[in-house]
């Protein structure tokens, strides 16, 4: 299976590294302690604490594998190479929602760093795809579940 590269800002990469380190050290030790305590309860066939601890261990190991894979295929976006002529991953884009006459600022990030509470949208999302490559004062159309949405690009910055 061919892996696709994972676009990340330096901050996003550092956050993945930090989480991976936590899961490998503190979280693994915590789960191992839970298993050890649960084993002390005796009969494993009816030991829900043991089952829960083993499930937590499997989930932790799966997340570790996922993070290792993302880090392995990470492509860190070089901020020096980001320009403000066209929208790219790493840009902050101020747009006008034409229908609602509302100004919104989005940061275009790789899919790993999406955070809607901070208006960080994926380059793979419908809006992210529509904005990529567009220039200031252009209007882009996005196919959304509610129908076609139009956004005018007001500003592009790093």
C-alpha positions in Angstrom: 0.0 0.0 0.0 1.5 3.3 -1.0 1.4 5.9 1.7 0.7 9.5 0.9 2.7 12.3 2.4 1.3 14.1 5.4 1.5 17.9 5.1 2.3 19.5 8.5 3.5 22.8 9.8 6.4 22.7 12.1 4.1 23.2 15.1 1.9 20.3 13.9 4.9 18.0 13.6 6.2 19.0 17.0 2.7 18.3 18.5 2.7 14.8 16.9 6.2 14.1 18.3 5.1 15.3 21.8 2.0 13.1 21.8 3.9 10.1 20.5 6.5 10.5 23.3 3.7 10.7 25.9 2.0 7.6 24.6 5.2 5.6 24.5 6.3 6.5 28.0 3.6 7.7 30.5 0.5 6.2 28.9 2.2 2.8 28.3 3.3 2.7 31.9 -0.1 3.8 33.1 -1.9 1.0 31.1 0.7 -1.6 32.2 -0.1 -0.7 35.8 -3.8 -1.1 35.2 -3.2 -4.5 33.7 -1.0 -5.5 36.6 -3.7 -4.4 39.2 -6.4 -6.1 37.2 -4.4 -9.4 37.1 -4.5 -9.3 40.9 -8.3 -9.6 40.9 -8.0 -13.2 39.9 -10.1 -15.1 37.4 -9.6 -13.4 34.0 -12.7 -14.9 32.4 -15.0 -12.5 34.4 -12.5 -9.7 35.0 -13.9 -6.6 33.4 -11.1 -4.4 34.7 -8.6 -6.6 32.9 -10.6 -6.5 29.7 -10.8 -2.7 29.9 -7.1 -2.4 30.5 -6.3 -4.7 27.6 -8.6 -2.6 25.4 -6.9 0.6 26.5 -3.5 -1.0 25.7 -4.7 -2.0 22.2 -6.0 1.5 21.6 -2.8 3.1 22.8 -0.7 0.9 20.6 -2.9 1.6 17.6 -2.5 5.4 18.2 1.3 5.0 18.5 1.4 3.1 15.2 -0.8 5.8 13.6 1.4 8.6 14.8 4.6 6.8 13.8 3.2 6.4 10.3 2.2 10.1 10.1 5.7 11.2 11.2 7.3 8.8 8.8 5.5 10.3 5.8 5.5 13.9 7.2 6.4 16.7 4.8 7.0 19.8 6.9 5.8 23.0 5.2 8.7 25.4 4.9 7.3 28.8 5.9 10.0 30.6 3.8 8.6 28.9 0.6 5.0 30.0 1.3 4.0 33.1 -0.7 0.9 35.2 -0.5 0.2 35.4 -4.3 -1.9 32.3 -4.3 -3.5 30.3 -1.5 -1.3 27.4 -0.3 -1.1 25.1 2.7 0.2 27.2 5.5 -1.6 30.4 4.4 -4.1 32.4 6.4 -6.9 33.3 4.1 -9.6 36.0 4.8 -12.7 35.3 2.8 -16.1 36.9 2.4 -19.0 34.5 2.4 -20.9 36.1 -0.5 -24.4 34.7 0.5 -24.2 35.7 4.2 -22.0 38.8 3.7 -19.7 37.4 6.5 -16.0 37.7 6.7 -14.1 34.7 8.0 -10.4 33.9 8.3 -9.2 30.3 7.7 -5.8 28.8 8.1 -5.1 26.1 5.4 -3.4 23.1 7.0 -2.8 19.4 6.3 -5.5 17.0 7.3 -3.7 16.0 10.5 -3.9 19.6 11.9 -7.5 20.4 11.3 -9.1 22.3 14.2 -12.4 23.8 13.4 -12.5 25.7 16.7 -9.4 27.6 15.5 -10.7 27.9 11.9 -7.9 25.5 10.7 -9.3 23.7 7.7 -7.8 20.9 5.6 -6.4 21.4 2.2 -8.4 18.2 1.4 -11.8 19.7 2.5 -14.1 21.0 -0.1 -13.4 24.6 0.9 -9.7 24.0 1.2 -9.5 22.4 -2.2 -11.5 25.3 -3.7 -9.2 27.9 -2.2 -5.9 26.3 -3.1 -4.3 28.1 -6.0 -6.8 31.0 -5.9 -5.6 34.6 -5.8 -6.7 37.7 -3.9 -10.1 39.2 -5.2 -11.0 35.9 -6.9 -14.3 34.3 -6.0 -14.4 30.5 -5.6 -17.4 28.2 -5.6 -17.6 25.3 -3.1 -20.0 22.3 -3.5 -21.4 22.0 0.1 -24.2 19.8 1.4 -26.4 23.0 1.5 -25.6 23.7 -2.1 -23.1 25.9 -3.9 -21.3 28.4 -1.7 -19.3 31.4 -3.0 -16.3 32.9 -1.2 -14.4 36.0 -2.3 -10.8 36.0 -1.2 -10.0 39.3 0.6 -6.5 38.6 1.8 -3.8 36.0 1.8 -1.1 36.0 4.4 1.5 33.8 6.1 
